[in-house]
Amino acid sequence: MFNIDFIETEVLIIGCGIAGASTAMEAAKSGLKVTVVTKYSKLEESNTYYAQGGIVSLGKGDRPELLKKDILETGDKINNPEAVEILAKEGKKCVEEILIKELKIPFTRTSPDSLDYAQEAAHSRRRILHVKDTTGKTIEEKFIAKLKSFSNVTILSDFTVVDLLTTPHHSKNPSSFYQKPRCIGAYVLNNQTRKVLKVFSAYTVLATGGCGAVYLYTSNPRGAIGDGYAMAYQAGARIVNMEYIQFHPTSLFHRDADSFLISETVRGEGARLKTKEGFTFMENYNQKREMAPRDEVTRAIYEEMTNSSSNYVMLDLASYTKIDIKKRFPNIYQTCLKYGIDITRESIPVVPAAHYCCGGILVDTWGRTTLNNLYAVGEVACTGVHGANRLASTSLLEGLVWGVRAAKDIASIFSPKKNYRVSDIHDWYYPNKEEEIDPALINQDWLSIRNTMWNYTGIIRTNKRLERARADLDYMQHRIDRFYKEARMDSKVVGLKHGIQVAMLINHAARNNLISRGAHYIKP
C-alpha cells in the first residue's frame, strides 16, 4: 500500500484524540470511507489520553443555563454565544449516548445508580464526570478499540502530515486558479521510509490538538506543537484568538517529572495553595480562593513565586480533605510517590504550565473552516466556546460535540463526485542534495523557541517582552525555513517548521491585542 504515490479516501481525519476519534466513528457509522492519520506509533497518544479531571455534563439540580453562565463568565464574555448554547444543550446527550451507552465508559459512581460529579474551578455546580483521575486515558482507549471494529476505517499510525493539499496552490493545471481555494487532502510523511504520500480526500478534518509544547513548561505531551494551526495558516484558513493561551496552575515540580499535571479536581476536593513557608495566599487575590478561574490562580502563583524568588509553590490536599486520596486520585498518588512525595501526608510542589489554546482555526457551528472542504474540531479549532479563557473540563466535551457535528455535516452533503484530478497535483518536492539532520541543532532550536515563548510570551506579558520575542522568533524562522528546504525529510524537521510558525502566530496575536483579558495578560 505504501509503495505507491497516493491513496484516496472520502474523509481524512488528522489526529486521533477525542475530537478526531468521535468524528471518525460518526462518519464511519454513516458508511463513509474514513482514513485517520496520527504521527504517533502508539494510537492512543494524544492530549486526550493525559486528561485527568473529567468531562462536563449536567449534575443534579443543574441546567444548561447555569453551565452557559459559568462558561461566559470564565471566558470574559467574548465567547461565541451560539457555540456556548450548542455545547450546553447538546453536551449531556452526547455524553450519555456515546460515552456511556455506546462506549460504556465506566465513570466513577457514588452508588450503582448514581454517577459521581466532581467540581472544578469557576464551576457553580458539581457537574464533571470522571473515571477517578484517568478519565482521558479511559475514553481514548475505548474510542480506539471501537474504531478498530469498523471495516471502513483505516488508521495510519507513525505518519506525519507535512502540509495540506489545496487547489489551486498545489495544482499543475493553470485553469484551477480561477476556482475557489479548497482542501483536497494532505501530503503525509511515512516516518519509517521518509517518503511523502499524497492522501486525497473529499473532506479533510484537522483534529491535531493544541500547542502547549512550544512553551518550556507544559502539561501537554511533547508532540503537542500545534501542527494543525501551522498547516491551516499556510493553506489560507483564518486563525483567531491565538493570544489566549491558558496556563494550568498546577503541574508537578520535579526535575525528573516531565509535564505531569496535578488535576484541577484536587483543588475541587479542597486542596489549598501555600508558599514554601506554609502560608496560604489565594485569599489575597480572589474571594473564590483556589476555585477562582485558572488564569487568576496561575497569575497568583506566578506573583508569589516572583515575590519570594522561588521556582514553585506547594499544593496541600492532605490537610484539607476527608476523602480517600488513594482511591480518588490513584494515578496522581502513584506518580507523586514514584518521585518520593506521599500526597496523603505532605504537600505537592507545583508550578504553572502551558495547558490549552483557547483560539485556533476559526470554525462555524458545524466545524467548517474558512477554507472549502476543510473542517477543524477539538483544541485546534476555535468555535468561540472558550472566549478568552476555558472553563475547566469543557475541552473534552467540545471535542466530542463538534466531532459528532462535523461528521454529521459531512455525511449530509457528501457526494461521490471528485473535486480533483490526481494527475493535476504536484508530487512532493525533494531537494537534489538532502542535508543530513543534526539532532543537536534541532534540540537547540526547540530550546530557544520554548525559552523565548515562556519568558516573553508567557503568563505575564509586556510590550517589550513581546517585541523581543518577535525579533528572536523572526530570526529563527528564517533560519529554520532555509534548513527545512534543504534537509532530508524527517518528522523532526517538519515538527520544527510547524512549531516556529505556531510560536509566531501566538506572538503576533499577543502583540496586536493591547487589552488584558482572560488568559492574555499584559502588565503595564
C-alpha angles and dihedrals in degrees: 000000000000097000089075127084099238147010130202129220138162100233122023114196118191110202133025109220121115092293096050094039094050090048091050094047094048093046091048091052087055089058097252122145105247131194119190119196125196127175091215124088088216107069095210095056109117142107087271091061091061097045105120107172106063145242127292119248128148117281132202112310090006127134135192089245091060092049090048090052092052092047093050095046092049091046091053088245096282089110122122101259093206092054092047089051091053093049093048095047102037100033100081092048092051091049093049098043100038108025101031105029103027104030095026095221106193097229114189114267135200088210136355089272101037131069119217113240119200127201127225137182118308093008114125092202141035099258109136119113115208145172093226101277099325100071098133094045092053094047093047095050092049092050094050092049090050094049091053089060093064116090090202094058121087118188119201108196123186091030120125119208107226102182141344116260108235139170133256090015097063097030126113091200112094092203090065089072089076091060128084114267114262139172116244101174136293147282105248126195119217099221092207101048095027089224122135119233126197111229111195119200139169089223131018125201122198111210098155099137128225141321107240092128092071083076126076093236118037141153089216126094112264091253092066095098099137100257092162095055091051095048094045091049092050089050092053102255116146117260121197142177096014091148090071100087110162116216117206109229097220128047120147113270108216131123092234098041112089114201099328111166125219101211124242087236089071087069088040088061091053108276116154130212117235140178118249086262090060102255121136114230113172091091086068092060109035136008089228088060111189091004094061117117114289096251092056094047090048094051091046091055091045091052092048091049091049095046093049096037088237128142096213145017131215130257112204116197099150095066097048111040138070095196124110097261096194091052097043097042107023096152095047091045094051094043094050091045088055087061094047098263118125103197091192088066109021143035124266120238107231140179132186118260137187104268119160141011110223092191131053140122108001111242136173126234091286097048096258114150125209089263114082116253093008121114130182128199137176125015094340089063129071108216090162092244094122102041110184096341135020123241109231118270095007092108098075089046093050091050091050096046096046093041089058093042094050092050092048091049093050092048091050094054101030118132124182089221109110119235093201143045116227092217091057095062125088120243116237114281117236119190115249091237111032113209116226116242122248108205091203091062093048092048091050092049090052092048090052092049094047095046092047093051094045096048101036108022099031141099097324116027135191130189091247093051092049092049091049089051091050092054094046095045093046091055092048093047093056091050094046093047091054091048091048092055093051103036131095111263109269135151091237092058092046090050092050091052091050092045097055090048091053092048089053091050092053093046093047092051092047093050092050096051111071094176118095107224134152112319092359107079123174117189113216 
